[in-house]
């Protein structure tokens, strides 16, 4: 099995990511990992843990978006026997199971607001009560959290408490999408092949044309999608060489793409999404100057403000993503 620290890459962006991990790991500071789905946020979290003084203690991971609000409190803090119907025995929650180690809260912005309040209290005091219990439980846990959402918009939309966000983001780490570090694609693809060869006892290689096709693809699913692509190609290859043809996404991308001072809007994008992206990108381009933005958009300043108020009330993240110039090649 390839160590997770070897799967970061060799591009400048990957080295900067590795540098952040090295700086964060020896401390006990809470870490917030931000990145798109499939970029390897849990790999980063496990690497931080493995390089910390807690490396020999438990690493407990929980997906906050996969637990129901009614069960979230019990999952995190445990419960006492008889606390609710079906509680036939005491159960330890994630915090107690991670004692002296690391608790990884994946997709933390999906955590119910009521639980966010309790989590903030635990971060401040290191203590909590199990569901149905009166005994104060004290734990020593390092928190690493992760999200794929825009943090500012999440807070403005009322999905995340700002005070909790500040406590989690003592040391923020940004994981760049694969399209922003395409020089890592060949390196990562070959690392995944090494892993498969070790597991299956069969060595196979990628053709130069395959590498070129991999590098031309935009990887909306990031490193996870790349690994799945290599695994599938490895299984299907009949000889020692793996041939991967030009690739297209499984699902049509209808998300406007921000690239420098340009905005690319795919065919099939809704009018509302296109308008929203154009307005926000223009406002960003003019540094938040509403008068200049309104003039460029051909609408009044009042009309622009009305649109912005509407977006704020909707509480959703900007409907566009940024793309480096390299990814347009």
C-alpha positions in Angstrom: 0.0 0.0 0.0 1.4 3.4 -1.0 1.7 5.7 2.1 -0.8 8.6 1.9 2.0 11.2 2.1 3.3 9.9 -1.2 0.0 10.7 -3.0 0.1 14.4 -2.7 2.1 15.0 -5.9 5.2 16.9 -7.0 3.8 20.2 -8.4 4.4 23.5 -6.7 0.8 23.4 -5.4 1.4 19.9 -4.0 4.6 21.0 -2.3 2.8 23.9 -0.7 0.2 21.5 0.5 2.9 19.3 1.9 4.5 22.3 3.6 1.2 23.2 5.3 0.8 19.6 6.6 4.4 19.6 8.0 3.7 22.9 9.8 0.3 21.8 11.2 1.1 18.3 12.2 3.3 18.8 15.3 0.8 21.2 16.9 -2.5 20.5 18.6 -4.2 23.3 16.7 -7.5 22.5 15.1 -7.2 22.1 11.3 -9.9 22.9 8.7 -9.2 21.3 5.3 -11.1 23.0 2.4 -11.3 21.4 -1.1 -13.6 20.1 -3.7 -15.0 16.6 -3.6 -12.4 14.0 -4.5 -9.3 16.1 -3.8 -8.1 13.8 -1.0 -9.1 15.8 2.1 -9.2 12.6 4.3 -5.7 11.7 2.9 -4.5 15.1 4.1 -6.2 14.6 7.5 -4.7 11.1 8.0 -1.2 12.5 7.0 -1.5 15.3 9.5 -2.4 12.7 12.2 0.4 10.3 11.2 3.0 13.0 11.5 1.7 14.3 14.8 2.5 13.3 18.4 -0.8 11.6 18.5 0.1 9.2 15.6 -0.1 6.1 17.9 -3.5 7.1 19.2 -6.9 6.5 17.5 -7.9 8.3 14.3 -11.7 8.4 14.2 -13.5 9.7 11.1 -17.2 10.6 10.9 -19.1 12.0 7.9 -21.3 14.8 9.3 -23.5 14.7 6.2 -24.3 11.0 6.6 -25.8 11.1 10.1 -29.4 12.2 10.8 -29.9 15.1 13.2 -31.7 12.8 15.6 -28.7 10.5 15.9 -25.9 13.1 15.6 -25.7 13.8 19.3 -25.4 10.1 20.2 -22.8 9.5 17.4 -20.6 12.2 18.6 -21.0 12.1 22.4 -22.4 8.6 23.1 -25.4 7.7 25.2 -26.2 5.9 28.5 -28.3 2.8 28.8 -32.0 3.7 28.6 -31.4 7.1 27.2 -33.9 6.4 24.4 -35.8 3.5 22.9 -33.2 0.9 21.7 -30.4 2.2 24.0 -29.9 -1.2 25.7 -26.3 -0.4 26.8 -23.9 2.5 27.3 -22.3 3.5 24.0 -19.2 5.6 23.5 -19.4 8.3 20.9 -16.7 9.5 18.5 -15.1 11.9 21.0 -14.5 9.2 23.6 -13.3 6.7 21.0 -10.8 9.4 19.7 -9.5 10.2 23.2 -5.8 11.2 23.1 -6.0 10.9 19.3 -7.6 12.8 16.4 -11.3 13.2 15.4 -11.9 13.9 11.8 -15.2 15.7 11.0 -15.7 15.3 7.3 -18.2 17.6 5.6 -18.5 19.5 8.9 -20.7 22.2 7.3 -23.5 19.6 7.0 -23.6 19.3 10.8 -27.0 20.2 12.3 -27.0 23.7 13.9 -28.1 22.3 17.3 -25.0 20.0 17.3 -22.8 22.8 16.2 -23.6 24.6 19.5 -22.6 21.5 21.5 -19.5 21.0 19.5 -18.4 24.6 20.2 -18.8 23.9 23.9 -16.7 20.8 23.7 -13.9 22.6 21.8 -13.9 25.3 24.5 -14.0 23.1 27.6 -13.0 19.6 26.5 -16.0 18.2 28.3 -19.5 17.0 27.5 -22.4 14.7 28.8 -23.4 11.5 27.1 -27.0 11.5 25.9 -29.1 10.7 29.0 -26.1 11.0 31.3 -25.2 13.3 34.2 -21.5 12.4 34.5 -19.2 15.1 32.9 -16.9 13.4 30.5 -13.5 15.0 29.8 -11.5 14.1 26.7 -8.3 15.1 25.0 -9.0 15.2 21.3 -7.5 17.0 18.4 -10.1 18.1 15.8 -9.5 18.0 12.1 -12.5 19.1 10.0 -13.1 19.2 6.2 -15.6 20.7 3.8 -16.1 21.2 0.1 -18.3 24.3 0.5 -17.6 28.0 0.2 -17.1 28.9 3.9 -18.2 32.6 3.6 -21.4 31.7 1.8 -22.1 28.8 4.2 -21.9 31.2 7.1 -23.9 33.9 5.4 -26.5 31.3 4.4 -27.0 30.3 8.1 -25.7 26.8 7.6 -22.6 27.3 9.8 -21.9 29.2 13.0 -19.1 31.8 12.5 -17.8 31.3 16.0 -17.5 27.5 15.4 -15.8 28.1 12.1 -13.2 30.3 13.8 -12.5 27.6 16.3 -12.1 24.9 13.6 -10.0 27.0 11.3 -7.1 27.8 13.6 -4.9 26.3 10.9 -6.7 26.2 7.5 -5.4 24.0 4.7 -6.5 24.5 1.1 -6.4 21.3 -1.1 -6.1 22.4 -4.7 -8.3 20.7 -7.4 -6.5 18.4 -9.8 -7.1 20.7 -12.7 -4.9 23.3 -11.0 -2.0 20.9 -10.7 -2.0 18.9 -13.9 1.7 18.2 -13.7 0.8 15.8 -10.9 -1.5 13.6 -13.1 1.2 11.4 -14.5 2.9 11.0 -11.1 -0.3 10.1 -9.4 -1.5 7.8 -12.1 1.8 5.8 -11.9 1.6 5.7 -8.1 -1.9 4.2 -8.4 -0.5 1.7 -10.9 2.2 0.7 -8.5 -0.4 0.1 -5.8 -2.5 -2.1 -8.1 0.6 -4.0 -9.3 1.5 -4.8 -5.7 -2.0 -5.9 -4.9 -2.5 -8.1 -8.1 1.0 -9.2 -8.8 0.8 -8.0 -12.4 2.8 -5.1 -13.7 1.3 -2.8 -16.4 2.3 0.5 -17.8 0.5 3.5 -19.3 1.3 4.5 -22.9 2.5 8.0 -23.6 -0.8 8.7 -25.4 -2.7 7.6 -22.3 -0.7 10.1 -20.2 -1.5 12.9 -22.7 -5.2 12.1 -22.7 -5.2 12.0 -18.9 -3.6 15.4 -18.7 -6.0 16.9 -21.2 -9.0 16.0 -19.1 -10.4 18.4 -16.5 -11.1 15.9 -13.7 -14.3 17.2 -12.1 -14.0 14.3 -9.6 -10.4 15.1 -8.9 -7.9 12.5 -7.5 -10.7 10.1 -6.6 -11.9 10.1 -10.2 -8.3 9.6 -11.4 -7.8 6.6 -9.2 -11.1 5.1 -10.3 -10.1 5.6 -14.0 -6.7 4.0 -13.5 -8.3 1.0 -11.6 -10.8 0.5 -14.4 -8.2 0.7 -17.1 -5.9 -1.7 -15.2 -8.8 -4.3 -15.0 -9.7 -3.9 -18.7 -6.2 -4.0 -20.2 -5.5 -7.3 -21.9 -1.8 -6.9 -22.2 1.1 -5.2 -20.3 0.2 -1.7 -21.7 -2.8 0.4 -20.7 -4.4 2.4 -23.4 -6.7 5.2 -22.2 -8.6 7.1 -25.0 -9.6 10.8 -24.9 -11.9 11.3 -21.9 -15.2 13.0 -21.4 -17.1 13.5 -18.2 -19.9 11.1 -17.2 -22.1 14.0 -16.4 -22.3 17.2 -18.5 -20.8 20.1 -16.7 -23.3 23.0 -16.6 -21.4 25.0 -14.0 -20.0 28.3 -15.2 -16.2 28.4 -15.0 -14.2 31.5 -13.8 -10.9 31.8 -15.5 -8.9 35.0 -14.8 -11.1 37.8 -16.2 -13.2 35.5 -18.3 -16.4 33.5 -17.5 -17.2 30.4 -19.6 -20.8 29.4 -19.4 -21.6 25.9 -20.8 -24.6 25.2 -23.0 -27.4 23.9 -20.8 -26.7 26.3 -17.9 -29.9 27.8 -16.5 -30.6 31.5 -17.1 -30.7 32.1 -13.4 -27.3 30.4 -12.8 -25.8 32.2 -15.7 -27.0 35.6 -14.5 -25.9 35.0 -11.0 -22.4 33.9 -12.0 -22.0 36.9 -14.4 -23.1 39.4 -11.7 -20.9 37.9 -9.0 -17.9 37.5 -11.3 -18.3 41.1 -12.5 -18.5 42.4 -8.9 -15.4 40.5 -8.0 -13.6 41.8 -11.1 -14.2 45.4 -10.0 -13.2 44.8 -6.4 -16.8 45.0 -5.0 -17.4 48.5 -6.6 -21.2 48.3 -7.3 -21.3 51.4 -9.4 -18.7 50.2 -11.9 -20.1 46.7 -11.8 -23.6 48.0 -12.6 -22.3 50.2 -15.4 -20.5 47.2 -17.0 -23.6 45.0 -16.6 -25.8 47.7 -18.2 -28.2 47.9 -15.2 -28.8 50.4 -12.4 -27.0 50.3 -9.1 -30.4 49.7 -7.4 -31.1 46.8 -9.7 -27.7 45.3 -8.9 -28.4 45.7 -5.2 -31.8 44.0 -5.6 -30.1 41.0 -7.3 -27.4 40.8 -4.6 -30.1 40.9 -1.8 -31.9 38.1 -3.7 -28.7 36.0 -3.8 -28.1 36.5 -0.1 -31.7 35.4 0.8 -31.2 32.3 -1.3 -28.2 31.5 0.9 -26.4 29.3 -1.7 -22.8 29.5 -2.8 -21.8 31.3 -6.1 -22.7 29.2 -9.1 -19.3 29.3 -10.7 -16.0 27.7 -10.1 -12.5 29.0 -10.9 -10.2 27.3 -13.3 -6.5 28.0 -13.9 -5.3 28.9 -17.4 -3.4 25.6 -17.4 -6.7 23.6 -17.3 -7.9 25.2 -20.6 -5.0 23.6 -22.5 
